[in-house]
Amino acid sequence: MSEGFAIELYFDPALENQVLKAWNVFARRQISTKLINTESRPHITLFSTPFVDSTKLEPIIKSFASRQEPLSLSFSSIGSFSSDNNVLFLSPTPSLSLLQLQVQLCDAVKKEGVEIGEEYRPDSWVPFCPVALEVPKSRMAEAFSVLRDLKLPVNGYAMDVGLVEFSPVREVFSFALGNNLES
């Protein structure tokens, strides 16, 4: 049974590999393997919902992606949410283009009658790239230490947007940003 759906922003191969290195360090140290085990892919979640009709969203996201350009990203800080999930993440330097991309996506989805939850509304959305989930509280300091060893900023581009069902993660579809080719 599906836990939900998410629209995710994916990175160029070099940036994706930088994030995967962090995931692998957490796995080798047996701090967190959840992202690897759920078969996730490095990403920034633009929107998430418990249920959505993916066939209805596919043409909307395809059209949305075709009107966007690859987006420059710079992960310049590390952080954690104060929740029971003990999530550690890389935080992108806020840019108007990233914020506008997310607002435009939510507007397009909202026009199709999909409700936007509080955490994905433009005035409360926090962009982040998860690097460790469900870190034991006793290992949080060690996990932060691992992230502090990363050479920040880590720069690259957002290249694709896709819909996934979780968990485990299963990509439903994805489209390249700026790909104006009709198929």
C-alpha positions as CSV (number, residue, x, y, z in Angstrom):
1,M,0.0,0.0,0.0
2,S,1.3,3.4,-1.0
3,E,2.2,5.9,1.7
4,G,1.9,8.8,-0.8
5,F,3.3,10.6,-3.8
6,A,5.9,13.3,-4.2
7,I,7.0,15.6,-7.0
8,E,10.7,15.7,-6.9
9,L,13.4,17.8,-8.4
10,Y,16.4,15.8,-9.6
11,F,20.0,16.8,-10.2
12,D,22.7,16.6,-12.8
13,P,24.9,13.4,-12.5
14,A,27.9,15.2,-10.8
15,L,25.7,16.8,-8.1
16,E,23.7,13.6,-7.6
17,N,27.0,11.7,-7.1
18,Q,28.1,14.2,-4.4
19,V,24.9,13.5,-2.5
20,L,25.2,9.8,-3.0
21,K,28.7,9.9,-1.5
22,A,27.1,11.3,1.7
23,W,24.5,8.5,1.7
24,N,27.2,5.9,1.3
25,V,29.2,7.3,4.2
26,F,26.1,7.1,6.4
27,A,25.5,3.5,5.3
28,R,29.1,2.4,5.8
29,R,29.1,3.9,9.3
30,Q,25.7,2.2,9.9
31,I,24.2,5.5,10.9
32,S,21.4,5.5,8.3
33,T,20.5,3.4,5.2
34,K,16.9,4.4,4.8
35,L,17.3,6.5,1.6
36,I,19.3,3.7,0.0
37,N,16.9,0.9,1.2
38,T,13.9,2.8,-0.1
39,E,15.6,3.1,-3.4
40,S,15.3,6.9,-3.3
41,R,17.3,9.2,-5.6
42,P,18.9,12.5,-4.5
43,H,16.3,15.1,-4.7
44,I,14.5,18.2,-3.4
45,T,10.8,17.5,-2.8
46,L,8.6,20.2,-4.4
47,F,5.3,18.7,-3.3
48,S,3.9,15.7,-1.5
49,T,0.4,14.3,-0.9
50,P,-1.1,11.1,0.4
51,F,-3.1,10.4,-2.8
52,V,-3.1,11.8,-6.4
53,D,-4.2,10.5,-9.8
54,S,-0.9,10.2,-11.5
55,T,-2.5,10.0,-15.0
56,K,-4.1,13.4,-14.4
57,L,-0.8,14.9,-13.3
58,E,1.5,13.5,-16.0
59,P,0.5,16.0,-18.8
60,I,0.6,18.9,-16.2
61,I,4.1,18.1,-15.1
62,K,5.3,17.4,-18.6
63,S,4.0,20.8,-19.7
64,F,5.4,22.4,-16.6
65,A,8.9,20.9,-17.1
66,S,9.0,21.9,-20.7
67,R,8.6,25.6,-19.7
68,Q,11.4,25.5,-17.2
69,E,15.2,25.7,-17.7
70,P,17.8,23.7,-15.8
71,L,18.2,25.4,-12.5
72,S,21.5,26.3,-10.8
73,L,21.7,24.9,-7.2
74,S,24.2,25.4,-4.5
75,F,24.0,23.3,-1.3
76,S,25.7,25.6,1.2
77,S,24.6,24.5,4.6
78,I,23.5,21.4,6.6
79,G,20.5,21.1,8.8
80,S,18.1,18.9,10.7
81,F,14.4,19.0,11.4
82,S,13.2,18.7,15.0
83,S,11.0,15.7,14.5
84,D,10.8,12.1,15.4
85,N,12.3,11.2,12.0
86,N,15.7,12.7,12.7
87,V,16.3,13.9,9.2
88,L,19.6,15.4,8.2
89,F,19.8,17.4,5.0
90,L,21.7,19.7,2.7
91,S,20.1,23.0,2.3
92,P,20.2,24.9,-1.0
93,T,21.1,28.6,-0.9
94,P,17.6,30.1,-1.4
95,S,17.2,31.6,-4.9
96,L,14.3,33.3,-6.5
97,S,14.4,30.9,-9.4
98,L,14.0,27.8,-7.0
99,L,11.2,29.5,-5.0
100,Q,9.4,30.5,-8.2
101,L,9.7,27.0,-9.7
102,Q,8.0,25.5,-6.6
103,V,5.3,28.2,-6.6
104,Q,4.5,27.7,-10.3
105,L,4.4,23.9,-9.8
106,C,2.0,24.2,-6.9
107,D,-0.2,26.6,-8.9
108,A,-0.4,24.2,-11.8
109,V,-1.2,21.3,-9.5
110,K,-3.8,23.3,-7.6
111,K,-5.6,24.2,-10.9
112,E,-6.3,20.4,-11.2
113,G,-8.0,20.4,-7.8
114,V,-5.1,18.9,-5.9
115,E,-4.9,20.4,-2.4
116,I,-1.6,21.9,-1.3
117,G,-0.7,20.9,2.2
118,E,0.6,23.5,4.7
119,E,4.3,22.5,4.5
120,Y,4.3,23.0,0.7
121,R,2.6,26.3,0.5
122,P,4.9,29.1,-0.8
123,D,5.1,30.9,2.6
124,S,6.1,27.8,4.5
125,W,8.0,25.5,2.1
126,V,11.6,24.6,3.2
127,P,13.7,23.3,0.3
128,F,16.1,20.6,1.3
129,C,17.9,17.5,0.0
130,P,17.7,14.6,2.6
131,V,21.0,12.8,3.3
132,A,20.0,10.7,6.3
133,L,16.6,9.6,7.7
134,E,15.8,8.0,11.0
135,V,19.2,8.7,12.5
136,P,19.3,7.3,16.1
137,K,19.3,10.2,18.6
138,S,22.5,8.8,20.1
139,R,24.3,9.2,16.7
140,M,23.1,12.7,15.7
141,A,26.4,14.3,16.7
142,E,28.4,11.8,14.7
143,A,26.0,12.3,11.7
144,F,26.5,16.1,11.9
145,S,30.2,15.5,12.0
146,V,30.0,13.5,8.8
147,L,28.1,16.3,7.1
148,R,30.6,18.9,8.3
149,D,33.3,17.0,6.5
150,L,31.6,17.7,3.2
151,K,33.3,20.4,1.2
152,L,30.5,23.0,0.9
153,P,29.2,24.5,-1.1
154,V,28.3,21.6,-3.4
155,N,27.1,23.1,-6.8
156,G,25.2,21.7,-9.7
157,Y,22.0,21.9,-11.5
158,A,18.4,20.7,-11.2
159,M,17.7,18.9,-14.5
160,D,14.5,16.9,-14.1
161,V,11.2,16.8,-12.3
162,G,9.4,13.6,-11.6
163,L,6.6,12.0,-9.7
164,V,7.3,9.1,-7.3
165,E,5.2,6.8,-5.2
166,F,6.6,5.8,-1.9
167,S,7.7,3.7,0.1
168,P,9.7,2.1,-1.3
169,V,10.3,4.8,-3.9
170,R,9.0,4.0,-7.4
171,E,9.3,6.6,-10.1
172,V,6.0,7.0,-11.9
173,F,7.5,9.4,-14.6
174,S,10.0,12.2,-15.0
175,F,10.7,14.9,-17.5
176,A,13.8,17.0,-18.3
177,L,13.5,20.7,-17.5
178,G,13.4,22.7,-20.7
179,N,12.8,19.8,-23.0
180,N,10.3,21.4,-25.4
181,L,10.2,18.3,-27.6
182,E,6.7,16.9,-27.9
183,S,6.6,13.1,-27.8
